[in-house]
Amino acid sequence: MRLHLKKKIKAYQFGLWAETAAVGYYMLRGYMPIARRYKTKMGEIDLIVAGSKRIIFVEVKARKLDNGMFPLHPAQLKRIQNAALLYIAKTPRFANVEQSVDLLLVKPWGWPRRIRNI
């Protein structure tokens, strides 16, 4: 039981690190973080970043893409999209900018892989 708990804690900490790495990744590309772990009744968005003409809702996965498997279930994507719509409705300053949902795969000792407009 203890080993299982240690693995869960380690995975959680790696997930937090991956989200922090994602912030840096997008900042290097000229985006500013707007929110982290944005929670709604519709779902959660790991990271929201904005540039001068675009807002991006980012799902961060702390793993690499293996065997061609897409690490996001369609139901998860729908929850993220619904949460993004709710965020835009509550934040009208972003209503007229380009919007997208990205998936950022973060692995240890490697550069993140960005999948745009999922």
N, C-alpha and C positions, 0 to 999 in steps of 0.2 A: 504494500500500500504506500509506503513512504517513497519508493522509487517512482511510482506512478505520479504522486504529488509533485515530486521534484521535476519530472519531465513536463508536467503541466505548467509549473511556474517558469521553467526555462523557456517553454514555447511562448508563454504570455510575454515574458521579457523580450524575447526576440521579436515578437509582433510589435511591441512598443518601439524597439530600436528601428524596425523596418519603417514604421510611420515617420519617425524622426528623419531617417534617411530619405524618405519620399519628399519631405519638406525641403531638404537641401537640394534634391534633384530638381525640383520645380523652380526653386529660387535661382539656381544656376541658369535656368532658361528664361529668367525675367518675370516669373510669376511670384506673387505675394500670397502667403497663406492667409486665408480668411477665417477658416474654422477647422478644428480637428475633432473627430468623433462627434459629429453633428447628429443628434438623436431626435427622431420624431416618432409619432405613432405609426407612420408608414414604413420606417426603416432607419438605418444608420448609414452615414457617409463617413468614411475614414478621414478624408481630407478634402477641403475645398480651397482651390487656389484661383487667383484672378490676375489677368494681365490687362493691358489697356483696352483690348477689344474682345476678350474671351474669358469665360468662367469655366473651370473644369472641376467636375466632381470625380474624385479619385477613390477607387477601391484598391487598397494595398493588400497584396498577398505576399507573405514571407516565405516564398518558395520559388523554385524554378518551374518552368513549364516542362512537364515530363510526358513522353510518349504521345505527344499531340493532344493530350487531354486538356480541355479548357477548364481552368480552375474555378469557374463561376457558373453556377446553375442558373437557368433562365428565371427561376423564381427570385433568386438573389438579385439579379440584374433589374428585375421589375421593381423590387423594393427600393433599390438605389435610385432608379428613375423617378419613382413616386416621391421619395424624400427630396430629390432635386427639384421637382416641380413645386413642392411645398416651400422649399427654401426660396425659390424665385418669386413665388406669390407673396412671401413675407418680406422680400428684399427687392422692391421695385427698381432700384438703381441698376440691377443686373438684367432686367426684363428685355432690354434691347441690345444686348451683346450676344455674341455667338456662345453657345453652350454645348458642352460635350461631357461624356462620361468616359474616363480612362481607367484602364487596369494597369497597375504598376506591380511587376513581379520583382521582389527584392530577395536576393540570396546572399549568404555570407561570402565575403571576399570576392564579390563580383559586382559589375555595374548593373543597376536596375534595368529591366526590360519593360518598355512602355508599349502598351497596346492601346492605340487611340480610337476614340469613338466606338466603343464596343456596343 
